[in-house]
Amino acid sequence: MDTYQHILLALDYSAQGGLLAQRAKDLAEKYQAKLSIVHVLDNIPMPDTGYGTVIPLAQDSGYGLLEAEKTKLMQVGNQLGVAQADRWMIWGSPKQEIVQLAEREQVDLIVVGSHGRHGLSLLLGSTANSVLHYARCDVMAIRLLNA
C-alpha cells in the first residue's frame, strides 16, 4: 500500500480531543483519504432500544445522555467535514467496537489517543493499546498529555 485510503478517528471527547481530531484531518488531507469518526459509548447506561448497538444519529432517542453524546459527535464531524454516513456512535467495548468497525469499513489507518498511563493502569490495558494489538490495519496512537 502506497498511501492510506480510509482513516478512522476514534473519539473519546477528552480535553485534548481537538488535537487528536486535527491530526487525523491533516493525515486525511495529506493522503487524500476518506476520514470517518467513531465514538464508542461505554460509560452511560444503554436504554432498551430496538436498534442494537449501532446508534442511528438521525433519530431522537428521547434519552438525554445519549442525545448529548450525539450532539458532540455531530459537532466534531461538522468541524472536520466528515460526511454523515461516515460517523458512527456505538455502544460497547471501545477496543472491540473500533477494531470491528475498522474491519467492516475497510479502514487502513486508525487514529486513537493515548494518555500514556503507567503502573496499574498500564497493566489493566488501555483502548489504544488494545486497538494496536488487535487491529488488522495500521494504528497511530497520538500522545495526549494527562490533564
URJOUR-V82889 format. One record per residue. RES is the residue in three letters. BURIAL is I if it has 24 or more other C-alpha atoms within 12 Angstrom, else O. D_CENTER is the distance of its C-alpha to the mean C-alpha in Angstrom with 1 decimal. Layout:
BEGIN
res: (RES/RES)
burial: (BURIAL/BURIAL)
d_center: (D_CENTER/D_CENTER)
END
This chain:
BEGIN
res: (MET/ASP/THR/TYR/GLN/HIS/ILE/LEU/LEU/ALA/LEU/ASP/TYR/SER/ALA/GLN/GLY/GLY/LEU/LEU/ALA/GLN/ARG/ALA/LYS/ASP/LEU/ALA/GLU/LYS/TYR/GLN/ALA/LYS/LEU/SER/ILE/VAL/HIS/VAL/LEU/ASP/ASN/ILE/PRO/MET/PRO/ASP/THR/GLY/TYR/GLY/THR/VAL/ILE/PRO/LEU/ALA/GLN/ASP/SER/GLY/TYR/GLY/LEU/LEU/GLU/ALA/GLU/LYS/THR/LYS/LEU/MET/GLN/VAL/GLY/ASN/GLN/LEU/GLY/VAL/ALA/GLN/ALA/ASP/ARG/TRP/MET/ILE/TRP/GLY/SER/PRO/LYS/GLN/GLU/ILE/VAL/GLN/LEU/ALA/GLU/ARG/GLU/GLN/VAL/ASP/LEU/ILE/VAL/VAL/GLY/SER/HIS/GLY/ARG/HIS/GLY/LEU/SER/LEU/LEU/LEU/GLY/SER/THR/ALA/ASN/SER/VAL/LEU/HIS/TYR/ALA/ARG/CYS/ASP/VAL/MET/ALA/ILE/ARG/LEU/LEU/ASN/ALA)
burial: (O/O/O/I/I/I/I/I/I/I/I/I/I/O/O/O/I/I/I/I/I/I/I/I/I/O/I/I/O/O/O/O/O/I/I/I/I/I/I/I/I/O/O/O/O/O/O/O/O/O/O/O/I/I/I/O/I/O/O/O/O/O/O/O/O/I/O/O/I/I/O/I/I/I/O/I/I/O/O/I/I/I/O/O/O/I/I/I/I/I/I/I/O/I/I/I/I/I/I/I/I/I/O/O/I/I/I/I/I/I/I/I/I/I/I/O/O/O/O/O/O/O/O/O/O/I/I/I/I/I/I/I/O/O/I/O/I/I/I/I/I/I/O/I/O/O/O)
d_center: (23.1/24.0/20.9/17.3/17.1/13.5/10.5/6.9/4.8/1.8/3.8/6.7/9.4/11.6/14.8/13.8/10.5/12.8/13.7/10.4/9.8/13.4/13.3/10.8/13.1/16.1/15.3/14.8/18.1/19.8/19.3/19.5/16.5/14.5/11.1/8.4/5.3/3.5/4.4/6.6/10.0/12.2/14.4/16.2/18.8/18.4/21.3/23.4/22.0/23.1/19.9/18.3/14.7/13.1/13.8/15.7/14.8/18.4/20.2/21.2/21.0/23.4/21.3/20.9/18.0/15.9/17.2/16.3/12.6/12.9/14.8/12.3/9.7/12.7/14.0/11.1/11.2/15.0/15.1/13.4/15.4/12.8/14.8/14.5/14.4/11.2/9.1/8.1/8.4/9.5/11.8/12.2/11.7/8.1/9.9/11.5/9.2/6.6/10.0/11.7/9.6/10.0/13.6/14.3/13.1/14.8/12.2/14.1/11.8/8.4/7.9/7.0/9.2/12.3/14.8/17.6/19.0/22.5/25.0/24.2/20.5/20.4/22.5/20.4/17.3/13.9/10.4/10.6/14.0/13.4/10.9/13.5/16.2/15.2/13.4/16.1/14.8/14.6/12.1/12.3/12.0/12.7/15.2/14.8/18.1/18.7/20.0)
END
